[in-house]
Amino acid sequence: MGFPVVAGDAIWWEESRPEENGRTTVMRRDADGTVTELLPAPWSARTRVHEYGGRSYLPVPRRDDRAITRYGVVFADHTDQRLHLLAPGAREPVPLTPAPAEPGALRYADMVLSPDGRRVICVREDHRGGGRPVRAIVSLPLSGRAAEDPAAVTELVTGADFYAAPAVAPDGRHLAWVSWNHPRMPWDGTELRVGTLDGDTVTRPYTLKGGVGESVLYPVWRDDAHLYFVSDWPGWWNLYEIGLTGQAIALYPAEEEFAGGFRLGSFPYQRLADGRLVVLHGGPDLRPGVYDPRTADLDPIATDLTTWEAVATDGRTVVGLAAGPRTPQTLVRIDPGAGRVEPLRTSRADLPDPAYLPEPVPTELSGRYGRTVHANVYPPTHPEARGEGPAPYVVWVHGGPISRATAECDLAKAYFTSRGIGVVDVNHGGSIGFGRTYRERLNGQWGVLDVEDATAAARELVEDGAADPARLAIRGGSAGGFTTLLALTGDTFACGASECGVTDLLRLAEATHDYESRLLDTLVGPLPGYAATYRERSPLARVGEVDVPVLLLQGSDDVVVPRDQATAYARALADRGVRHAYVEFAGEGHGFRAAEARERALEAELAFYGEVFGFAPPGVPAIELVTEFREPETEPDLVAEPLPPLEGEPAAPPRADTA
């Protein structure tokens, strides 16, 4: 589930369907508890803005002939990327935005209503004509006129490389938004800007807060002339307030985060009608609380759910998405007054016996030069089986690399721990949840510090007697795959598994999508001056140092880390006679969405560890490790059915914020 919204008397959210090849629908829960799926197949609410997308829908009030307000829903359809309106009682959605000559070339996200309720204000990404996409904040009518008349779409704000979080003041007189420019990412440096909203124009825009070295996110209007926002100016993402003029005021200075990453349309705090704020705060795992600006008190909300990702409200009803180590992602309603949480819907009704689910052990490890490395350790867990001596362990490296490993229930981890393989999920330097200084450890050091931290985690488990030094593996996806392949050049790991991993930094800088096209400027260094460093840090250039088995899993339609990154690495392994397996999933992008692909990827990984560590997992197809390059497997039982063909298939939005 994703992106909860409270509108009218209903609660709304997105819900992905892996069993339907990753299709995303919009759900509504009415006041009487009735749950309705609004979008039947083949409709799929999934925006491709920034390739990772974000919130793809917006409930909108519509009045019928009797002046009764009912809600329809505006959504971005995955296939054509146009905005569509499903009116109350309608059988089929109708388009709201024009069809570009190039399929999917106009994309929309982060939608809000205009002050008069007749237009949608949102971020638009324009890929027409090739070259770099152009982004703007635009306004378009709910009447559907823009579907045939592109001139009906009005550009309100232009000029920056990226936009997010348009927010209309309660009196409708001002529009606030967040913007930033290459080569920065939203966690590096952004600006909170505001302008006068006059009909279909924004005039006199200016910057309220932020800059190249300050990450300002999530503007929420307090009243007609004041905004709340989150800034890491003091080194941590803390809450602030600012007027249309004057200085920003810190609301609750603390060495903890009041944000947990960056996704378009997802907020870590909300304002209630009585002036209080429901906030999420903490480290990599956020917890809920109620902050009162009048007293500066932050009161906790009692809950066993440890990992919160979003909250939403209409000022009275508050909902959120949260999970625990043995509780899957759950849609909940929060009672701020009583400090209670009520579960409304769970992402999984068929959870295994909790005795099979590992409890994470938060751990601080000693990295190189004595620096602290954070990790969650998941020991092997089975109600009826006990191992003797040190266990095999797999180091998990998250994507991003500016992302985080949380303690939420993850059945993929339990898939391995219930079979006797321990997991240590590492928050290496660069991870979110430990302040800006910890994030910036990775600047210029990607491919060095992350590898050292992951390796240090494995070695400390060996020193503690928990892990078998002869049966250590490492795995990761995207940026985590990059770290995995570089870690295999050392002598710590017996094997490694990479999903959609980066193997050639120079090729990545040339071929990846615009949103992250300058990310490497910060993580490695700007080109062309650092070209030699790009080559030295690329796993492909260091494949000669790898002598242990490697598993490569790759989506055929990945536009973030294109498939030729994986095939080039597989060929290089074959040239050296290194045992490996390369499995490609047709129709999948960056991060697998379809159930069949996810299941096959897990089975391939378990079979791979069995082949290397000397056991045969029952009920799992064996995997063949080869020393020559073979064309990808394409048998139907090994891959997901492809999604509808679309030029430039997008990256699937993973839980992590970036590649």
Residue pairs with C-beta under 8 A, 6 or more apart in sequence:
1 13
1 14
1 15
1 16
1 27
1 321
1 329
1 331
1 345
1 347
2 13
2 14
2 15
2 16
2 55
2 266
2 310
2 321
3 13
3 14
3 54
3 55
3 56
3 57
3 265
3 266
3 310
3 312
4 11
4 12
4 13
4 310
4 311
4 312
4 319
4 320
4 321
4 331
5 11
5 12
5 13
5 55
5 57
5 58
5 59
5 312
6 12
6 312
6 313
6 314
6 317
6 318
6 319
7 59
7 61
7 71
7 314
8 59
8 61
8 69
8 70
8 71
9 30
9 31
10 28
10 29
10 30
10 31
10 59
10 71
11 28
11 29
11 317
11 319
11 331
11 333
11 344
12 26
12 27
12 28
12 29
12 57
12 59
12 73
13 26
13 27
13 321
13 331
14 24
14 25
14 26
14 27
14 45
14 55
14 56
14 57
15 24
15 25
15 26
15 27
15 37
16 22
16 23
16 24
16 593
17 23
17 24
17 25
18 593
18 594
18 595
18 598
19 594
19 595
20 41
21 587
21 593
21 594
21 640
21 641
21 642
21 643
22 593
22 594
22 640
22 643
22 652
23 41
23 42
23 43
23 44
23 78
24 44
24 45
24 46
24 56
24 78
25 37
25 38
25 39
25 40
25 43
25 44
25 45
26 37
26 38
26 39
26 45
26 57
26 73
26 75
27 35
27 36
27 37
27 38
28 35
28 36
28 38
28 59
28 73
29 35
29 36
29 331
29 344
29 345
30 36
35 345
38 73
38 86
39 45
39 75
39 86
39 93
42 79
42 644
43 75
43 77
43 84
43 93
44 77
44 78
44 79
45 56
45 57
45 75
45 76
45 77
45 78
46 53
46 56
46 76
46 77
46 78
46 653
47 53
47 54
47 55
47 56
47 76
47 78
47 81
47 107
47 108
47 109
47 264
48 78
48 81
48 104
48 107
48 125
48 650
49 107
49 108
49 109
49 110
49 123
49 125
49 135
49 264
50 109
50 125
50 162
50 264
50 515
51 513
51 515
51 516
51 559
51 560
51 590
51 650
51 651
52 263
52 515
52 651
52 653
52 654
52 657
52 658
53 109
53 264
53 650
53 653
54 109
54 110
54 263
54 264
54 265
54 266
54 653
55 109
55 110
55 111
55 263
55 264
55 265
55 266
56 75
56 76
56 109
56 265
57 73
57 74
57 75
57 76
57 111
58 73
58 74
58 75
58 111
58 112
58 113
58 120
59 71
59 72
59 73
60 71
60 72
60 73
60 74
60 85
60 113
60 117
60 120
60 142
61 69
61 70
61 71
61 117
62 69
62 70
62 71
62 72
62 87
62 88
63 69
63 70
64 70
64 88
70 88
70 89
71 88
72 85
72 86
72 87
72 88
72 90
73 85
73 86
74 83
74 84
74 85
74 96
74 111
74 120
74 142
75 83
75 84
75 86
75 93
76 82
76 83
76 84
76 107
76 108
76 109
77 84
77 93
78 643
79 104
79 644
79 646
80 99
80 103
80 104
81 103
81 104
81 105
81 106
81 107
81 108
82 95
82 96
82 97
82 98
82 99
82 106
82 108
82 147
83 95
83 96
83 97
83 108
83 111
83 120
83 122
83 140
84 93
84 94
84 95
84 96
85 93
85 94
85 96
85 142
85 144
86 92
86 93
87 94
94 144
94 147
95 144
95 147
96 120
96 140
96 141
96 142
96 144
96 146
96 147
97 106
97 108
97 140
97 146
97 147
97 153
98 106
98 146
98 147
98 148
98 149
98 150
98 153
99 147
100 106
100 128
101 128
102 127
102 128
102 647
103 646
103 647
104 127
104 646
104 647
104 648
105 126
105 127
105 128
106 124
106 125
106 126
106 127
106 128
107 124
107 125
107 127
108 122
108 123
108 124
108 125
108 138
109 122
109 123
109 125
109 264
109 265
110 122
110 123
110 163
110 164
110 165
110 166
110 264
110 265
111 120
111 121
111 122
111 265
112 120
112 121
112 122
112 166
112 167
112 168
113 119
113 120
113 121
113 168
114 120
114 121
114 139
114 168
114 172
115 168
115 171
115 172
115 197
116 172
118 141
118 142
118 143
119 139
119 140
119 141
119 142
119 200
120 139
120 140
120 142
121 137
121 138
121 139
121 156
121 166
121 168
121 175
122 137
122 138
122 140
122 166
123 135
123 136
123 137
123 138
123 163
123 164
123 166
123 264
124 135
124 136
124 137
124 138
124 153
125 133
125 134
125 135
126 133
126 134
126 135
126 136
127 133
127 648
132 514
133 514
134 158
135 160
135 161
135 162
135 163
136 155
136 156
136 157
136 158
136 163
137 155
137 156
137 157
137 158
137 163
137 166
137 175
137 177
137 202
138 153
138 154
138 155
138 156
139 153
139 154
139 156
139 200
140 146
140 152
140 153
140 154
141 152
145 152
146 152
146 153
154 200
154 201
156 175
156 197
156 200
156 201
156 202
157 163
157 166
157 175
157 177
157 179
157 193
157 195
157 202
157 205
160 179
160 180
160 181
161 179
161 180
161 181
161 182
162 179
162 180
162 181
162 186
162 515
163 177
163 178
163 179
164 177
164 178
164 179
164 186
164 217
164 262
164 264
165 176
165 177
165 178
165 217
165 218
165 219
165 264
166 175
166 176
166 177
167 175
167 176
167 177
167 219
167 220
167 221
167 227
168 174
168 175
168 197
168 221
169 175
169 176
169 197
169 221
169 224
169 225
170 221
170 223
170 224
171 224
172 197
173 196
173 197
173 224
174 194
174 195
174 196
174 197
174 224
174 244
175 194
175 195
175 197
175 202
176 192
176 193
176 194
176 208
176 219
176 221
176 227
177 192
177 193
177 194
177 219
178 186
178 190
178 191
178 192
178 193
178 210
178 216
178 217
178 218
178 219
179 190
179 191
179 193
180 186
180 188
180 189
180 190
180 191
182 517
182 518
183 518
183 519
183 521
183 522
183 526
184 190
184 212
184 518
184 522
185 402
185 516
185 519
185 522
185 658
186 215
186 217
186 262
187 215
187 232
187 262
187 402
187 432
187 439
187 657
188 212
188 213
188 215
188 522
189 210
189 211
189 212
189 213
189 214
189 215
190 210
190 214
190 215
190 216
190 217
191 207
191 209
191 210
191 211
191 216
192 207
192 208
192 209
192 210
192 216
192 219
192 227
192 229
192 242
193 205
193 206
193 207
193 208
194 205
194 206
194 208
194 227
194 244
195 202
195 203
195 204
195 205
195 206
196 202
196 203
196 204
208 227
208 242
208 244
208 248
209 216
209 229
209 231
209 233
209 240
209 242
209 248
210 216
210 231
214 231
214 232
214 233
215 231
215 232
215 237
215 436
216 229
216 230
216 231
216 233
217 229
217 230
217 231
217 237
217 259
217 262
218 228
218 229
218 230
218 259
218 267
218 268
218 269
219 227
219 228
219 229
220 227
220 228
220 229
220 267
220 269
220 270
220 271
221 227
221 228
221 271
222 228
222 241
222 271
222 275
225 243
225 244
226 241
226 242
226 243
226 244
227 241
227 242
227 243
228 239
228 240
228 241
228 251
228 269
228 271
228 277
229 239
229 240
229 241
229 242
230 237
230 238
230 239
230 240
230 258
230 259
230 268
230 269
231 237
231 238
231 240
231 248
232 238
232 435
232 436
234 250
234 253
235 255
235 435
235 436
235 437
236 254
236 255
236 256
236 257
236 258
236 435
236 436
237 257
237 258
237 259
238 250
238 251
238 252
238 253
238 254
238 258
239 250
239 251
239 252
239 258
239 269
239 277
239 279
239 291
240 248
240 249
240 250
240 251
241 248
241 249
241 251
241 293
242 248
242 249
251 291
251 293
251 296
252 258
252 291
252 296
252 298
254 281
255 435
256 281
256 282
256 283
257 281
257 282
257 283
257 286
257 432
257 433
257 435
258 268
258 269
258 279
258 280
258 281
259 268
259 280
260 268
260 280
260 284
260 286
260 308
260 309
260 404
260 432
260 433
261 403
261 404
261 432
261 656
261 657
262 657
263 653
263 657
266 309
266 310
267 310
267 311
267 312
268 279
268 280
268 281
268 286
268 310
268 311
269 277
269 278
269 279
269 280
269 291
269 311
270 277
270 278
270 311
270 312
270 313
270 318
271 277
271 313
271 315
272 278
272 313
272 315
272 316
272 318
272 336
273 315
273 316
275 292
275 293
275 294
276 290
276 291
276 292
276 293
276 336
277 290
277 291
277 292
277 293
278 288
278 289
278 290
278 291
278 311
278 313
278 318
278 334
278 336
279 288
279 289
279 290
279 291
279 298
279 311
280 286
280 287
280 288
280 289
280 308
280 309
280 310
280 311
280 320
281 287
281 289
281 298
282 433
283 433
283 434
284 374
284 404
284 405
284 406
284 427
284 431
284 432
284 433
284 434
285 306
285 307
285 308
285 406
285 407
285 408
285 433
286 307
286 308
286 309
287 300
287 301
287 303
287 306
287 308
288 300
288 301
288 303
288 308
288 311
288 320
288 322
288 334
288 341
289 298
289 299
289 300
289 301
290 298
290 299
290 301
290 336
290 339
291 297
291 298
291 299
292 298
292 299
299 339
300 339
301 334
301 336
301 339
301 340
301 341
302 339
302 340
302 341
303 322
303 332
303 341
304 324
304 327
305 322
305 323
305 324
305 327
305 330
305 332
305 341
306 322
306 323
306 324
306 325
306 407
306 408
307 322
307 323
307 324
307 406
307 407
307 408
308 320
308 321
308 322
309 320
309 321
309 322
310 320
310 321
311 318
311 319
311 320
311 334
312 318
312 319
312 320
313 319
317 333
318 333
318 334
318 335
318 336
319 331
319 332
319 333
319 334
319 344
320 331
320 332
320 334
321 329
321 330
321 331
321 332
322 329
322 330
322 332
322 341
323 329
323 330
323 408
323 409
324 407
324 408
324 409
325 357
325 358
325 359
325 360
325 407
325 408
325 409
326 351
326 354
326 357
326 359
326 409
327 346
327 409
328 346
328 347
328 348
328 351
328 409
328 411
329 346
329 347
329 348
329 408
329 409
330 343
330 344
330 345
330 346
330 347
331 343
331 344
331 345
331 346
332 341
332 342
332 343
332 344
333 341
333 342
333 344
334 340
334 341
334 342
335 341
335 342
348 411
351 357
351 409
352 411
352 414
352 418
353 383
355 381
355 382
355 383
356 381
356 382
356 383
356 414
356 418
357 381
357 409
357 411
357 414
358 378
358 379
358 380
358 381
358 413
358 414
358 417
358 418
358 423
359 378
359 381
360 376
360 377
360 378
360 407
360 425
361 376
361 377
361 378
361 379
362 374
362 375
362 376
362 407
363 374
363 375
363 376
363 377
363 424
364 372
364 373
364 374
364 375
365 372
365 373
365 374
365 375
365 453
365 456
365 457
365 460
366 372
366 373
366 456
366 460
367 373
367 429
367 452
367 453
367 456
368 452
368 453
368 456
371 429
371 441
373 426
373 427
373 428
373 429
373 453
373 456
373 457
374 426
374 427
374 431
374 433
374 434
375 405
375 424
375 425
375 426
375 427
375 457
376 405
376 406
376 407
376 424
376 425
376 427
377 422
377 423
377 424
377 425
377 461
377 466
378 413
378 417
378 422
378 423
378 424
378 425
379 391
379 417
379 422
379 466
380 387
380 391
380 417
380 418
380 419
380 420
380 421
380 422
381 414
381 417
381 418
382 417
382 418
382 419
382 420
385 420
387 420
389 468
390 462
390 465
390 466
390 467
390 468
390 469
391 420
391 421
391 422
391 466
391 467
391 468
391 471
392 420
392 421
392 422
392 467
392 468
392 471
392 472
392 473
392 609
392 613
393 421
393 422
393 423
393 424
393 458
393 461
393 466
393 467
393 468
393 471
393 472
393 473
394 416
394 421
394 422
394 423
394 424
394 472
394 473
394 474
394 475
394 609
395 424
395 426
395 454
395 457
395 458
395 472
395 473
395 474
395 475
395 487
395 493
396 405
396 413
396 423
396 424
396 425
396 426
396 475
396 476
396 480
397 426
397 428
397 450
397 454
397 474
397 475
397 476
397 479
397 480
397 481
397 483
397 484
397 487
398 404
398 405
398 425
398 426
398 427
398 431
398 476
398 479
398 480
398 656
399 476
399 477
399 478
399 479
399 480
399 654
399 656
399 658
399 659
400 430
400 431
400 432
400 478
400 479
400 480
400 656
400 657
400 658
400 659
401 428
401 430
401 431
401 442
401 446
401 450
401 479
401 480
401 482
401 483
401 523
401 658
402 430
402 431
402 432
402 439
402 442
402 657
402 658
403 431
403 432
403 479
403 656
403 657
403 658
404 427
404 431
404 432
404 433
404 656
405 425
405 426
405 427
405 431
412 602
413 423
413 425
415 602
415 606
416 422
416 423
416 606
416 609
417 423
419 606
419 617
421 609
422 461
422 466
422 467
424 457
424 458
424 461
426 453
426 454
426 457
427 433
427 434
428 442
428 449
428 450
428 453
428 454
428 483
429 438
429 441
429 442
429 445
429 449
429 450
429 453
430 438
430 439
430 440
430 441
430 442
430 446
430 449
430 450
431 438
431 439
432 439
432 657
441 449
442 449
442 450
442 523
443 522
443 523
444 522
444 523
444 524
444 525
445 523
446 479
446 482
446 520
446 523
446 524
446 537
447 482
447 483
447 486
447 505
447 524
447 537
448 537
450 483
451 483
451 486
451 487
451 490
454 474
454 483
454 484
454 487
455 487
455 490
455 492
455 493
458 467
458 472
458 474
458 492
458 493
459 492
461 467
462 468
462 469
462 472
470 494
471 494
471 613
472 492
472 493
472 494
473 493
473 494
473 495
473 496
473 497
473 609
473 612
474 483
474 484
474 487
474 488
474 493
474 496
474 497
475 484
475 496
475 497
475 498
475 499
475 605
476 482
476 483
476 484
476 498
476 499
476 501
477 498
477 499
477 500
477 501
477 591
477 654
478 499
478 500
478 501
478 502
478 560
478 561
478 590
478 591
478 654
478 656
478 659
479 502
479 658
479 659
480 498
480 499
480 501
481 498
481 499
481 500
481 501
481 502
481 561
482 498
482 501
482 502
482 503
482 539
484 496
484 497
484 498
484 501
485 496
485 498
485 501
485 503
485 539
485 546
485 550
485 569
486 537
486 539
486 542
487 493
487 496
488 495
488 496
488 546
488 548
488 550
489 539
489 542
489 545
489 546
493 548
494 548
494 549
494 612
494 613
495 548
495 549
495 550
495 551
495 608
495 609
495 612
496 548
496 550
496 551
497 550
497 551
497 552
497 553
497 605
497 608
498 550
498 551
498 552
498 553
498 566
499 553
499 554
499 591
499 592
499 601
500 553
500 554
500 555
500 558
500 560
500 561
500 566
500 590
500 591
501 539
501 552
501 561
501 565
501 566
502 508
502 539
502 561
502 565
502 659
503 538
503 539
503 540
503 565
503 566
503 568
503 569
504 538
504 539
504 540
504 541
504 565
504 568
505 520
505 524
505 534
505 535
505 537
505 538
506 527
506 531
506 534
506 535
506 538
507 564
507 565
507 568
508 520
508 561
508 565
509 517
509 520
509 527
509 534
511 562
512 559
512 560
512 561
512 562
512 659
513 559
513 560
513 651
515 658
516 560
516 658
516 659
519 658
519 659
520 527
520 534
521 527
524 530
524 533
524 534
524 537
525 533
525 534
527 534
535 541
536 542
539 569
540 565
540 568
540 569
540 572
543 569
543 572
543 573
543 576
543 578
544 576
546 573
546 576
546 578
547 578
548 578
548 612
549 578
549 579
549 580
549 608
549 611
549 612
549 625
550 569
550 573
550 578
550 579
550 580
550 581
551 580
551 581
551 583
551 604
551 605
551 608
551 623
552 566
552 569
552 570
552 580
552 581
552 582
552 583
553 583
553 585
553 601
553 604
553 605
554 563
554 566
554 567
554 582
554 583
554 584
554 585
554 632
555 563
555 584
555 585
555 587
555 588
555 589
555 590
555 591
555 592
555 597
555 652
556 563
556 584
556 585
556 586
556 587
556 588
556 632
557 587
557 588
557 589
557 642
557 649
558 588
558 589
558 590
558 651
559 589
559 590
559 648
559 649
559 650
559 651
560 589
560 590
560 651
560 659
561 590
561 659
563 584
566 582
566 584
567 582
567 632
570 580
570 582
570 629
571 629
573 580
574 580
574 626
574 627
574 628
574 629
577 627
578 627
579 625
579 626
579 627
580 625
580 626
580 627
581 604
581 608
581 623
581 624
581 625
581 626
582 629
582 630
582 632
583 600
583 601
583 604
583 632
583 633
583 638
584 632
584 633
584 634
584 639
585 592
585 597
585 600
585 601
585 638
585 639
585 640
586 634
586 639
586 640
586 641
586 642
587 594
587 639
587 640
587 641
587 642
587 643
588 594
588 597
588 639
588 640
588 652
589 649
589 650
589 651
589 652
590 651
590 652
590 654
590 659
591 651
591 652
591 653
591 654
592 598
592 601
592 640
592 652
593 640
593 652
594 640
594 641
595 640
596 637
596 639
596 640
596 641
597 639
597 640
600 637
600 638
600 639
603 620
603 621
604 621
604 623
606 617
606 620
607 617
607 620
607 621
607 622
607 623
608 623
608 625
610 616
610 617
610 620
611 622
611 623
611 625
616 622
633 639
643 649
651 659
